[in-house]
């Protein structure tokens, strides 16, 4: 318990500093991109007068320096005022919240499915060496197949030809979201499964060859008991790290899958916000992605210390 508390006290300031530095870097990167909101307005409406342009620049804060605008934005965030999205003409949080929930449901389900299947295949390769080449071949195939191509194939087969599942989009209010998750979850899970299978096979093979496992096997312990009660808890430590990194990366990295299946999510939203110079939306979306990644890593570290208390002692 004390080790977990010390970890939290150590990591929380680090997370806060990381978010501040990331927001600064993102703010200046977006601010230095060509095409501010006033320039885009001038292109879309050439009838704007110089007085209109000056008024719009003052309205968007473009008559101030980048650092002054950043400080004003950061002060608003600390007060819980996230501003409005220029692209959607709505409060930023109202735009982000549905996209975040949609992506978390997609990514969470896909990562758990990929981890379960990958660990099962890794355990098969570790317990049955003859099956290792088959598992390696399947993992190589999963890594080699582009996610957009697999997604299109799944749509053609299960949505167009068979008509079993919707081709994409999101459900209407009152309808189940499960049918709309099946194909995108399968697309992401198939690609992510390879990493878990290979890591699990290597970690379990190393654990099953340790002296205490050999001793337990000599005393008559069954292979299932050796796997689940002795080998897997120790092998789970690197797998938890991989799980946390995947969960964080896929929150923003699911852009291709969300685009193929026309799903509203954080990846597409972040891309649109950056390309449209929507400062408020882009900054908050980026910080949310970073926060999810850091929280997932923190939870993995806590789980590792719970599984193997020696990590905390070191």
C-alpha positions as protocol buffer text, in pm:
chain_id: "A"
residue {
  index: 1
  type: UNK
  ca { x: 0 y: 0 z: 0 }
}
residue {
  index: 2
  type: UNK
  ca { x: 281 y: 240 z: 91 }
}
residue {
  index: 3
  type: UNK
  ca { x: 461 y: 159 z: -233 }
}
residue {
  index: 4
  type: UNK
  ca { x: 151 y: 239 z: -439 }
}
residue {
  index: 5
  type: UNK
  ca { x: 104 y: 568 z: -253 }
}
residue {
  index: 6
  type: UNK
  ca { x: 467 y: 663 z: -308 }
}
residue {
  index: 7
  type: UNK
  ca { x: 431 y: 583 z: -678 }
}
residue {
  index: 8
  type: UNK
  ca { x: 124 y: 806 z: -703 }
}
residue {
  index: 9
  type: UNK
  ca { x: 296 y: 1091 z: -521 }
}
residue {
  index: 10
  type: UNK
  ca { x: 594 y: 1057 z: -756 }
}
residue {
  index: 11
  type: UNK
  ca { x: 401 y: 1022 z: -1082 }
}
residue {
  index: 12
  type: UNK
  ca { x: 127 y: 1284 z: -1036 }
}
residue {
  index: 13
  type: UNK
  ca { x: 364 y: 1587 z: -1053 }
}
residue {
  index: 14
  type: UNK
  ca { x: 538 y: 1426 z: -1351 }
}
residue {
  index: 15
  type: UNK
  ca { x: 204 y: 1389 z: -1529 }
}
residue {
  index: 16
  type: UNK
  ca { x: 114 y: 1752 z: -1459 }
}
residue {
  index: 17
  type: UNK
  ca { x: 449 y: 1880 z: -1590 }
}
residue {
  index: 18
  type: UNK
  ca { x: 417 y: 1659 z: -1900 }
}
residue {
  index: 19
  type: UNK
  ca { x: 71 y: 1797 z: -1976 }
}
residue {
  index: 20
  type: UNK
  ca { x: 193 y: 2156 z: -1941 }
}
residue {
  index: 21
  type: UNK
  ca { x: 494 y: 2100 z: -2169 }
}
residue {
  index: 22
  type: UNK
  ca { x: 282 y: 1909 z: -2420 }
}
residue {
  index: 23
  type: UNK
  ca { x: 19 y: 2183 z: -2428 }
}
residue {
  index: 24
  type: UNK
  ca { x: 290 y: 2444 z: -2486 }
}
residue {
  index: 25
  type: UNK
  ca { x: 448 y: 2247 z: -2771 }
}
residue {
  index: 26
  type: UNK
  ca { x: 111 y: 2175 z: -2933 }
}
residue {
  index: 27
  type: UNK
  ca { x: -8 y: 2534 z: -2893 }
}
residue {
  index: 28
  type: UNK
  ca { x: 296 y: 2680 z: -3067 }
}
residue {
  index: 29
  type: UNK
  ca { x: 296 y: 2410 z: -3335 }
}
residue {
  index: 30
  type: UNK
  ca { x: -66 y: 2477 z: -3426 }
}
residue {
  index: 31
  type: UNK
  ca { x: -21 y: 2853 z: -3389 }
}
residue {
  index: 32
  type: UNK
  ca { x: 267 y: 2858 z: -3637 }
}
residue {
  index: 33
  type: UNK
  ca { x: 73 y: 2663 z: -3899 }
}
residue {
  index: 34
  type: UNK
  ca { x: -43 y: 2868 z: -4198 }
}
residue {
  index: 35
  type: UNK
  ca { x: -411 y: 2950 z: -4217 }
}
residue {
  index: 36
  type: UNK
  ca { x: -563 y: 3106 z: -3905 }
}
residue {
  index: 37
  type: UNK
  ca { x: -944 y: 3140 z: -3865 }
}
residue {
  index: 38
  type: UNK
  ca { x: -945 y: 3497 z: -4002 }
}
residue {
  index: 39
  type: UNK
  ca { x: -749 y: 3397 z: -4314 }
}
residue {
  index: 40
  type: UNK
  ca { x: -994 y: 3115 z: -4378 }
}
residue {
  index: 41
  type: UNK
  ca { x: -1285 y: 3357 z: -4331 }
}
residue {
  index: 42
  type: UNK
  ca { x: -1129 y: 3597 z: -4582 }
}
residue {
  index: 43
  type: UNK
  ca { x: -1100 y: 3318 z: -4838 }
}
residue {
  index: 44
  type: UNK
  ca { x: -1461 y: 3207 z: -4789 }
}
residue {
  index: 45
  type: UNK
  ca { x: -1601 y: 3563 z: -4790 }
}
residue {
  index: 46
  type: UNK
  ca { x: -1398 y: 3811 z: -5000 }
}
residue {
  index: 47
  type: UNK
  ca { x: -1646 y: 4090 z: -4915 }
}
residue {
  index: 48
  type: UNK
  ca { x: -1497 y: 4133 z: -4568 }
}
residue {
  index: 49
  type: UNK
  ca { x: -1371 y: 4485 z: -4508 }
}
residue {
  index: 50
  type: UNK
  ca { x: -1049 y: 4574 z: -4320 }
}
residue {
  index: 51
  type: UNK
  ca { x: -1264 y: 4675 z: -4024 }
}
residue {
  index: 52
  type: UNK
  ca { x: -1435 y: 4335 z: -4026 }
}
residue {
  index: 53
  type: UNK
  ca { x: -1096 y: 4163 z: -4038 }
}
residue {
  index: 54
  type: UNK
  ca { x: -965 y: 4361 z: -3742 }
}
residue {
  index: 55
  type: UNK
  ca { x: -1281 y: 4285 z: -3545 }
}
residue {
  index: 56
  type: UNK
  ca { x: -1248 y: 3913 z: -3620 }
}
residue {
  index: 57
  type: UNK
  ca { x: -881 y: 3916 z: -3521 }
}
residue {
  index: 58
  type: UNK
  ca { x: -970 y: 4074 z: -3188 }
}
residue {
  index: 59
  type: UNK
  ca { x: -1256 y: 3828 z: -3140 }
}
residue {
  index: 60
  type: UNK
  ca { x: -1024 y: 3529 z: -3188 }
}
residue {
  index: 61
  type: UNK
  ca { x: -741 y: 3690 z: -2990 }
}
residue {
  index: 62
  type: UNK
  ca { x: -514 y: 3699 z: -3294 }
}
residue {
  index: 63
  type: UNK
  ca { x: -412 y: 4058 z: -3215 }
}
residue {
  index: 64
  type: UNK
  ca { x: -216 y: 3921 z: -2918 }
}
residue {
  index: 65
  type: UNK
  ca { x: 106 y: 3722 z: -2905 }
}
residue {
  index: 66
  type: UNK
  ca { x: 104 y: 3342 z: -2901 }
}
residue {
  index: 67
  type: UNK
  ca { x: 223 y: 3326 z: -2539 }
}
residue {
  index: 68
  type: UNK
  ca { x: -46 y: 3572 z: -2424 }
}
residue {
  index: 69
  type: UNK
  ca { x: -313 y: 3365 z: -2596 }
}
residue {
  index: 70
  type: UNK
  ca { x: -172 y: 3047 z: -2442 }
}
residue {
  index: 71
  type: UNK
  ca { x: -180 y: 3194 z: -2092 }
}
residue {
  index: 72
  type: UNK
  ca { x: -540 y: 3305 z: -2143 }
}
residue {
  index: 73
  type: UNK
  ca { x: -635 y: 2959 z: -2267 }
}
residue {
  index: 74
  type: UNK
  ca { x: -453 y: 2782 z: -1980 }
}
residue {
  index: 75
  type: UNK
  ca { x: -619 y: 3010 z: -1725 }
}
residue {
  index: 76
  type: UNK
  ca { x: -959 y: 2924 z: -1869 }
}
residue {
  index: 77
  type: UNK
  ca { x: -883 y: 2550 z: -1856 }
}
residue {
  index: 78
  type: UNK
  ca { x: -785 y: 2576 z: -1489 }
}
residue {
  index: 79
  type: UNK
  ca { x: -1123 y: 2743 z: -1423 }
}
residue {
  index: 80
  type: UNK
  ca { x: -1304 y: 2468 z: -1614 }
}
residue {
  index: 81
  type: UNK
  ca { x: -1370 y: 2690 z: -1917 }
}
residue {
  index: 82
  type: UNK
  ca { x: -1259 y: 2495 z: -2222 }
}
residue {
  index: 83
  type: UNK
  ca { x: -1391 y: 2738 z: -2479 }
}
residue {
  index: 84
  type: UNK
  ca { x: -1585 y: 2679 z: -2802 }
}
residue {
  index: 85
  type: UNK
  ca { x: -1499 y: 2475 z: -3106 }
}
residue {
  index: 86
  type: UNK
  ca { x: -1472 y: 2691 z: -3416 }
}
residue {
  index: 87
  type: UNK
  ca { x: -1542 y: 2395 z: -3646 }
}
residue {
  index: 88
  type: UNK
  ca { x: -1854 y: 2269 z: -3468 }
}
residue {
  index: 89
  type: UNK
  ca { x: -1977 y: 2597 z: -3310 }
}
residue {
  index: 90
  type: UNK
  ca { x: -2033 y: 2415 z: -2981 }
}
residue {
  index: 91
  type: UNK
  ca { x: -1859 y: 2402 z: -2644 }
}
residue {
  index: 92
  type: UNK
  ca { x: -1544 y: 2194 z: -2679 }
}
residue {
  index: 93
  type: UNK
  ca { x: -1636 y: 1948 z: -2405 }
}
residue {
  index: 94
  type: UNK
  ca { x: -1973 y: 1879 z: -2568 }
}
residue {
  index: 95
  type: UNK
  ca { x: -1789 y: 1784 z: -2889 }
}
residue {
  index: 96
  type: UNK
  ca { x: -1517 y: 1580 z: -2718 }
}
residue {
  index: 97
  type: UNK
  ca { x: -1720 y: 1375 z: -2471 }
}
residue {
  index: 98
  type: UNK
  ca { x: -1917 y: 1161 z: -2723 }
}
residue {
  index: 99
  type: UNK
  ca { x: -1603 y: 1106 z: -2933 }
}
residue {
  index: 100
  type: UNK
  ca { x: -1403 y: 1002 z: -2625 }
}
residue {
  index: 101
  type: UNK
  ca { x: -1670 y: 754 z: -2512 }
}
residue {
  index: 102
  type: UNK
  ca { x: -1694 y: 607 z: -2862 }
}
residue {
  index: 103
  type: UNK
  ca { x: -1318 y: 561 z: -2892 }
}
residue {
  index: 104
  type: UNK
  ca { x: -1279 y: 419 z: -2541 }
}
residue {
  index: 105
  type: UNK
  ca { x: -1552 y: 162 z: -2611 }
}
residue {
  index: 106
  type: UNK
  ca { x: -1386 y: 66 z: -2941 }
}
residue {
  index: 107
  type: UNK
  ca { x: -1027 y: 60 z: -2815 }
}
residue {
  index: 108
  type: UNK
  ca { x: -1105 y: -97 z: -2477 }
}
residue {
  index: 109
  type: UNK
  ca { x: -1295 y: -387 z: -2632 }
}
residue {
  index: 110
  type: UNK
  ca { x: -1035 y: -438 z: -2906 }
}
residue {
  index: 111
  type: UNK
  ca { x: -736 y: -434 z: -2669 }
}
residue {
  index: 112
  type: UNK
  ca { x: -897 y: -677 z: -2424 }
}
residue {
  index: 113
  type: UNK
  ca { x: -991 y: -912 z: -2709 }
}
residue {
  index: 114
  type: UNK
  ca { x: -643 y: -888 z: -2864 }
}
residue {
  index: 115
  type: UNK
  ca { x: -476 y: -949 z: -2527 }
}
residue {
  index: 116
  type: UNK
  ca { x: -695 y: -1251 z: -2452 }
}
residue {
  index: 117
  type: UNK
  ca { x: -641 y: -1412 z: -2791 }
}
residue {
  index: 118
  type: UNK
  ca { x: -272 y: -1324 z: -2799 }
}
residue {
  index: 119
  type: UNK
  ca { x: -202 y: -1467 z: -2454 }
}
residue {
  index: 120
  type: UNK
  ca { x: -393 y: -1784 z: -2542 }
}
residue {
  index: 121
  type: UNK
  ca { x: -187 y: -1828 z: -2860 }
}
residue {
  index: 122
  type: UNK
  ca { x: 133 y: -1750 z: -2670 }
}
residue {
  index: 123
  type: UNK
  ca { x: 47 y: -2010 z: -2407 }
}
residue {
  index: 124
  type: UNK
  ca { x: -20 y: -2264 z: -2682 }
}
residue {
  index: 125
  type: UNK
  ca { x: 320 y: -2193 z: -2838 }
}
residue {
  index: 126
  type: UNK
  ca { x: 494 y: -2219 z: -2500 }
}
residue {
  index: 127
  type: UNK
  ca { x: 325 y: -2546 z: -2399 }
}
residue {
  index: 128
  type: UNK
  ca { x: 327 y: -2708 z: -2743 }
}
residue {
  index: 129
  type: UNK
  ca { x: 654 y: -2625 z: -2924 }
}
residue {
  index: 130
  type: UNK
  ca { x: 522 y: -2788 z: -3242 }
}
residue {
  index: 131
  type: UNK
  ca { x: 251 y: -2520 z: -3254 }
}
residue {
  index: 132
  type: UNK
  ca { x: 504 y: -2235 z: -3225 }
}
residue {
  index: 133
  type: UNK
  ca { x: 564 y: -2202 z: -3605 }
}
residue {
  index: 134
  type: UNK
  ca { x: 188 y: -2178 z: -3662 }
}
residue {
  index: 135
  type: UNK
  ca { x: 153 y: -1909 z: -3396 }
}
residue {
  index: 136
  type: UNK
  ca { x: 451 y: -1719 z: -3539 }
}
residue {
  index: 137
  type: UNK
  ca { x: 301 y: -1738 z: -3887 }
}
residue {
  index: 138
  type: UNK
  ca { x: -35 y: -1610 z: -3766 }
}
residue {
  index: 139
  type: UNK
  ca { x: 134 y: -1327 z: -3574 }
}
residue {
  index: 140
  type: UNK
  ca { x: 336 y: -1231 z: -3883 }
}
residue {
  index: 141
  type: UNK
  ca { x: 19 y: -1228 z: -4093 }
}
residue {
  index: 142
  type: UNK
  ca { x: -159 y: -1010 z: -3836 }
}
residue {
  index: 143
  type: UNK
  ca { x: 127 y: -760 z: -3841 }
}
residue {
  index: 144
  type: UNK
  ca { x: 156 y: -757 z: -4220 }
}
residue {
  index: 145
  type: UNK
  ca { x: -212 y: -701 z: -4307 }
}
residue {
  index: 146
  type: UNK
  ca { x: -296 y: -327 z: -4330 }
}
residue {
  index: 147
  type: UNK
  ca { x: -586 y: -237 z: -4103 }
}
residue {
  index: 148
  type: UNK
  ca { x: -770 y: -37 z: -4371 }
}
residue {
  index: 149
  type: UNK
  ca { x: -752 y: -331 z: -4616 }
}
residue {
  index: 150
  type: UNK
  ca { x: -875 y: -578 z: -4354 }
}
residue {
  index: 151
  type: UNK
  ca { x: -1156 y: -343 z: -4259 }
}
residue {
  index: 152
  type: UNK
  ca { x: -1271 y: -312 z: -4621 }
}
residue {
  index: 153
  type: UNK
  ca { x: -1263 y: -692 z: -4662 }
}
residue {
  index: 154
  type: UNK
  ca { x: -1473 y: -740 z: -4349 }
}
residue {
  index: 155
  type: UNK
  ca { x: -1726 y: -482 z: -4472 }
}
residue {
  index: 156
  type: UNK
  ca { x: -1754 y: -652 z: -4812 }
}
residue {
  index: 157
  type: UNK
  ca { x: -1799 y: -997 z: -4657 }
}
residue {
  index: 158
  type: UNK
  ca { x: -2015 y: -941 z: -4349 }
}
residue {
  index: 159
  type: UNK
  ca { x: -2202 y: -623 z: -4442 }
}
residue {
  index: 160
  type: UNK
  ca { x: -2239 y: -630 z: -4822 }
}
residue {
  index: 161
  type: UNK
  ca { x: -2240 y: -1001 z: -4913 }
}
residue {
  index: 162
  type: UNK
  ca { x: -2389 y: -1162 z: -4602 }
}
residue {
  index: 163
  type: UNK
  ca { x: -2573 y: -862 z: -4456 }
}
residue {
  index: 164
  type: UNK
  ca { x: -2511 y: -978 z: -4100 }
}
residue {
  index: 165
  type: UNK
  ca { x: -2358 y: -659 z: -3961 }
}
residue {
  index: 166
  type: UNK
  ca { x: -2375 y: -285 z: -4036 }
}
residue {
  index: 167
  type: UNK
  ca { x: -2099 y: -150 z: -4258 }
}
residue {
  index: 168
  type: UNK
  ca { x: -2017 y: 134 z: -4019 }
}
residue {
  index: 169
  type: UNK
  ca { x: -2146 y: 445 z: -3851 }
}
residue {
  index: 170
  type: UNK
  ca { x: -2297 y: 475 z: -3506 }
}
residue {
  index: 171
  type: UNK
  ca { x: -2632 y: 350 z: -3371 }
}
residue {
  index: 172
  type: UNK
  ca { x: -2932 y: 575 z: -3327 }
}
residue {
  index: 173
  type: UNK
  ca { x: -3057 y: 654 z: -2981 }
}
residue {
  index: 174
  type: UNK
  ca { x: -3220 y: 354 z: -2817 }
}
residue {
  index: 175
  type: UNK
  ca { x: -3046 y: 98 z: -3040 }
}
residue {
  index: 176
  type: UNK
  ca { x: -2773 y: -144 z: -2938 }
}
residue {
  index: 177
  type: UNK
  ca { x: -2416 y: -38 z: -3015 }
}
residue {
  index: 178
  type: UNK
  ca { x: -2285 y: -395 z: -3019 }
}
residue {
  index: 179
  type: UNK
  ca { x: -2345 y: -473 z: -3391 }
}
residue {
  index: 180
  type: UNK
  ca { x: -2163 y: -152 z: -3486 }
}
residue {
  index: 181
  type: UNK
  ca { x: -1860 y: -252 z: -3276 }
}
residue {
  index: 182
  type: UNK
  ca { x: -1803 y: -603 z: -3411 }
}
residue {
  index: 183
  type: UNK
  ca { x: -1622 y: -523 z: -3737 }
}
residue {
  index: 184
  type: UNK
  ca { x: -1402 y: -232 z: -3618 }
}
residue {
  index: 185
  type: UNK
  ca { x: -1312 y: -423 z: -3300 }
}
residue {
  index: 186
  type: UNK
  ca { x: -1215 y: -729 z: -3506 }
}
residue {
  index: 187
  type: UNK
  ca { x: -1003 y: -509 z: -3736 }
}
residue {
  index: 188
  type: UNK
  ca { x: -804 y: -354 z: -3451 }
}
residue {
  index: 189
  type: UNK
  ca { x: -783 y: -671 z: -3242 }
}
residue {
  index: 190
  type: UNK
  ca { x: -642 y: -880 z: -3527 }
}
residue {
  index: 191
  type: UNK
  ca { x: -353 y: -640 z: -3580 }
}
residue {
  index: 192
  type: UNK
  ca { x: -277 y: -595 z: -3209 }
}
residue {
  index: 193
  type: UNK
  ca { x: -298 y: -968 z: -3133 }
}
residue {
  index: 194
  type: UNK
  ca { x: 44 y: -1036 z: -3286 }
}
residue {
  index: 195
  type: UNK
  ca { x: 238 y: -841 z: -3025 }
}
residue {
  index: 196
  type: UNK
  ca { x: 65 y: -1013 z: -2735 }
}
residue {
  index: 197
  type: UNK
  ca { x: 114 y: -1358 z: -2886 }
}
residue {
  index: 198
  type: UNK
  ca { x: 486 y: -1310 z: -2936 }
}
residue {
  index: 199
  type: UNK
  ca { x: 547 y: -1147 z: -2598 }
}
residue {
  index: 200
  type: UNK
  ca { x: 339 y: -1410 z: -2419 }
}
residue {
  index: 201
  type: UNK
  ca { x: 513 y: -1699 z: -2595 }
}
residue {
  index: 202
  type: UNK
  ca { x: 859 y: -1564 z: -2511 }
}
residue {
  index: 203
  type: UNK
  ca { x: 774 y: -1477 z: -2150 }
}
residue {
  index: 204
  type: UNK
  ca { x: 590 y: -1804 z: -2078 }
}
residue {
  index: 205
  type: UNK
  ca { x: 864 y: -2014 z: -2240 }
}
residue {
  index: 206
  type: UNK
  ca { x: 1122 y: -1845 z: -2018 }
}
residue {
  index: 207
  type: UNK
  ca { x: 909 y: -1894 z: -1706 }
}
residue {
  index: 208
  type: UNK
  ca { x: 829 y: -2258 z: -1779 }
}
residue {
  index: 209
  type: UNK
  ca { x: 1201 y: -2338 z: -1803 }
}
residue {
  index: 210
  type: UNK
  ca { x: 1287 y: -2192 z: -1462 }
}
residue {
  index: 211
  type: UNK
  ca { x: 1410 y: -2427 z: -1186 }
}
residue {
  index: 212
  type: UNK
  ca { x: 1109 y: -2385 z: -958 }
}
residue {
  index: 213
  type: UNK
  ca { x: 875 y: -2481 z: -1244 }
}
residue {
  index: 214
  type: UNK
  ca { x: 1089 y: -2786 z: -1321 }
}
residue {
  index: 215
  type: UNK
  ca { x: 1079 y: -2881 z: -953 }
}
residue {
  index: 216
  type: UNK
  ca { x: 700 y: -2842 z: -938 }
}
residue {
  index: 217
  type: UNK
  ca { x: 663 y: -3049 z: -1253 }
}
residue {
  index: 218
  type: UNK
  ca { x: 881 y: -3322 z: -1097 }
}
residue {
  index: 219
  type: UNK
  ca { x: 651 y: -3326 z: -795 }
}
residue {
  index: 220
  type: UNK
  ca { x: 357 y: -3406 z: -1023 }
}
residue {
  index: 221
  type: UNK
  ca { x: 202 y: -3062 z: -1080 }
}
residue {
  index: 222
  type: UNK
  ca { x: -12 y: -3049 z: -1393 }
}
residue {
  index: 223
  type: UNK
  ca { x: 73 y: -2831 z: -1690 }
}
residue {
  index: 224
  type: UNK
  ca { x: -240 y: -2619 z: -1649 }
}
residue {
  index: 225
  type: UNK
  ca { x: -160 y: -2546 z: -1286 }
}
residue {
  index: 226
  type: UNK
  ca { x: 201 y: -2464 z: -1376 }
}
residue {
  index: 227
  type: UNK
  ca { x: 83 y: -2229 z: -1647 }
}
residue {
  index: 228
  type: UNK
  ca { x: -194 y: -2041 z: -1465 }
}
residue {
  index: 229
  type: UNK
  ca { x: -63 y: -2041 z: -1108 }
}
residue {
  index: 230
  type: UNK
  ca { x: 313 y: -2018 z: -1155 }
}
residue {
  index: 231
  type: UNK
  ca { x: 421 y: -1904 z: -1502 }
}
residue {
  index: 232
  type: UNK
  ca { x: 151 y: -1658 z: -1608 }
}
residue {
  index: 233
  type: UNK
  ca { x: 163 y: -1426 z: -1301 }
}
residue {
  index: 234
  type: UNK
  ca { x: 537 y: -1367 z: -1358 }
}
residue {
  index: 235
  type: UNK
  ca { x: 497 y: -1341 z: -1735 }
}
residue {
  index: 236
  type: UNK
  ca { x: 214 y: -1089 z: -1695 }
}
residue {
  index: 237
  type: UNK
  ca { x: 449 y: -808 z: -1590 }
}
residue {
  index: 238
  type: UNK
  ca { x: 577 y: -720 z: -1944 }
}
residue {
  index: 239
  type: UNK
  ca { x: 234 y: -793 z: -2091 }
}
residue {
  index: 240
  type: UNK
  ca { x: 75 y: -528 z: -1867 }
}
residue {
  index: 241
  type: UNK
  ca { x: 322 y: -270 z: -1999 }
}
residue {
  index: 242
  type: UNK
  ca { x: 231 y: -363 z: -2356 }
}
residue {
  index: 243
  type: UNK
  ca { x: -139 y: -345 z: -2271 }
}
residue {
  index: 244
  type: UNK
  ca { x: -104 y: 5 z: -2124 }
}
residue {
  index: 245
  type: UNK
  ca { x: 96 y: 137 z: -2419 }
}
residue {
  index: 246
  type: UNK
  ca { x: -150 y: -8 z: -2670 }
}
residue {
  index: 247
  type: UNK
  ca { x: -453 y: 134 z: -2489 }
}
residue {
  index: 248
  type: UNK
  ca { x: -303 y: 482 z: -2486 }
}
residue {
  index: 249
  type: UNK
  ca { x: -170 y: 479 z: -2840 }
}
residue {
  index: 250
  type: UNK
  ca { x: -492 y: 346 z: -2992 }
}
residue {
  index: 251
  type: UNK
  ca { x: -705 y: 626 z: -2845 }
}
residue {
  index: 252
  type: UNK
  ca { x: -555 y: 859 z: -3104 }
}
residue {
  index: 253
  type: UNK
  ca { x: -420 y: 591 z: -3339 }
}
residue {
  index: 254
  type: UNK
  ca { x: -759 y: 444 z: -3431 }
}
residue {
  index: 255
  type: UNK
  ca { x: -796 y: 713 z: -3698 }
}
residue {
  index: 256
  type: UNK
  ca { x: -770 y: 470 z: -3991 }
}
residue {
  index: 257
  type: UNK
  ca { x: -1023 y: 225 z: -3849 }
}
residue {
  index: 258
  type: UNK
  ca { x: -1263 y: 503 z: -3748 }
}
residue {
  index: 259
  type: UNK
  ca { x: -1239 y: 648 z: -4098 }
}
residue {
  index: 260
  type: UNK
  ca { x: -1298 y: 314 z: -4272 }
}
residue {
  index: 261
  type: UNK
  ca { x: -1606 y: 240 z: -4059 }
}
residue {
  index: 262
  type: UNK
  ca { x: -1724 y: 605 z: -4044 }
}
residue {
  index: 263
  type: UNK
  ca { x: -1718 y: 605 z: -3665 }
}
residue {
  index: 264
  type: UNK
  ca { x: -1701 y: 934 z: -3474 }
}
residue {
  index: 265
  type: UNK
  ca { x: -1398 y: 914 z: -3249 }
}
residue {
  index: 266
  type: UNK
  ca { x: -1095 y: 1090 z: -3104 }
}
residue {
  index: 267
  type: UNK
  ca { x: -859 y: 1009 z: -3390 }
}
residue {
  index: 268
  type: UNK
  ca { x: -1076 y: 1167 z: -3660 }
}
residue {
  index: 269
  type: UNK
  ca { x: -1173 y: 1455 z: -3432 }
}
residue {
  index: 270
  type: UNK
  ca { x: -810 y: 1537 z: -3350 }
}
residue {
  index: 271
  type: UNK
  ca { x: -713 y: 1525 z: -3718 }
}
residue {
  index: 272
  type: UNK
  ca { x: -999 y: 1757 z: -3819 }
}
residue {
  index: 273
  type: UNK
  ca { x: -920 y: 1999 z: -3534 }
}
residue {
  index: 274
  type: UNK
  ca { x: -550 y: 2028 z: -3626 }
}
residue {
  index: 275
  type: UNK
  ca { x: -617 y: 2068 z: -3999 }
}
residue {
  index: 276
  type: UNK
  ca { x: -889 y: 2325 z: -3930 }
}
residue {
  index: 277
  type: UNK
  ca { x: -678 y: 2529 z: -3685 }
}
residue {
  index: 278
  type: UNK
  ca { x: -935 y: 2476 z: -3411 }
}
residue {
  index: 279
  type: UNK
  ca { x: -707 y: 2559 z: -3118 }
}
residue {
  index: 280
  type: UNK
  ca { x: -945 y: 2483 z: -2834 }
}
residue {
  index: 281
  type: UNK
  ca { x: -1060 y: 2150 z: -2972 }
}
residue {
  index: 282
  type: UNK
  ca { x: -714 y: 2034 z: -3086 }
}
residue {
  index: 283
  type: UNK
  ca { x: -543 y: 2121 z: -2758 }
}
residue {
  index: 284
  type: UNK
  ca { x: -801 y: 1958 z: -2533 }
}
residue {
  index: 285
  type: UNK
  ca { x: -823 y: 1648 z: -2754 }
}
residue {
  index: 286
  type: UNK
  ca { x: -444 y: 1611 z: -2752 }
}
residue {
  index: 287
  type: UNK
  ca { x: -426 y: 1655 z: -2374 }
}
residue {
  index: 288
  type: UNK
  ca { x: -702 y: 1399 z: -2324 }
}
residue {
  index: 289
  type: UNK
  ca { x: -514 y: 1146 z: -2537 }
}
residue {
  index: 290
  type: UNK
  ca { x: -195 y: 1211 z: -2341 }
}
residue {
  index: 291
  type: UNK
  ca { x: -380 y: 1185 z: -2010 }
}
residue {
  index: 292
  type: UNK
  ca { x: -538 y: 853 z: -2107 }
}
residue {
  index: 293
  type: UNK
  ca { x: -195 y: 720 z: -2206 }
}
residue {
  index: 294
  type: UNK
  ca { x: -34 y: 828 z: -1880 }
}
residue {
  index: 295
  type: UNK
  ca { x: -320 y: 694 z: -1668 }
}
residue {
  index: 296
  type: UNK
  ca { x: -305 y: 360 z: -1848 }
}
residue {
  index: 297
  type: UNK
  ca { x: 70 y: 341 z: -1784 }
}
residue {
  index: 298
  type: UNK
  ca { x: 18 y: 431 z: -1419 }
}
residue {
  index: 299
  type: UNK
  ca { x: -246 y: 161 z: -1377 }
}
residue {
  index: 300
  type: UNK
  ca { x: -11 y: -91 z: -1541 }
}
residue {
  index: 301
  type: UNK
  ca { x: 268 y: 4 z: -1297 }
}
residue {
  index: 302
  type: UNK
  ca { x: 33 y: -35 z: -1001 }
}
residue {
  index: 303
  type: UNK
  ca { x: -85 y: -374 z: -1131 }
}
residue {
  index: 304
  type: UNK
  ca { x: 276 y: -487 z: -1179 }
}
residue {
  index: 305
  type: UNK
  ca { x: 357 y: -399 z: -817 }
}
residue {
  index: 306
  type: UNK
  ca { x: 49 y: -587 z: -703 }
}
residue {
  index: 307
  type: UNK
  ca { x: 145 y: -897 z: -902 }
}
residue {
  index: 308
  type: UNK
  ca { x: 517 y: -882 z: -814 }
}
residue {
  index: 309
  type: UNK
  ca { x: 588 y: -679 z: -494 }
}
residue {
  index: 310
  type: UNK
  ca { x: 961 y: -708 z: -565 }
}
residue {
  index: 311
  type: UNK
  ca { x: 923 y: -438 z: -834 }
}
residue {
  index: 312
  type: UNK
  ca { x: 824 y: -185 z: -568 }
}
residue {
  index: 313
  type: UNK
  ca { x: 1113 y: -286 z: -348 }
}
residue {
  index: 314
  type: UNK
  ca { x: 1360 y: -231 z: -631 }
}
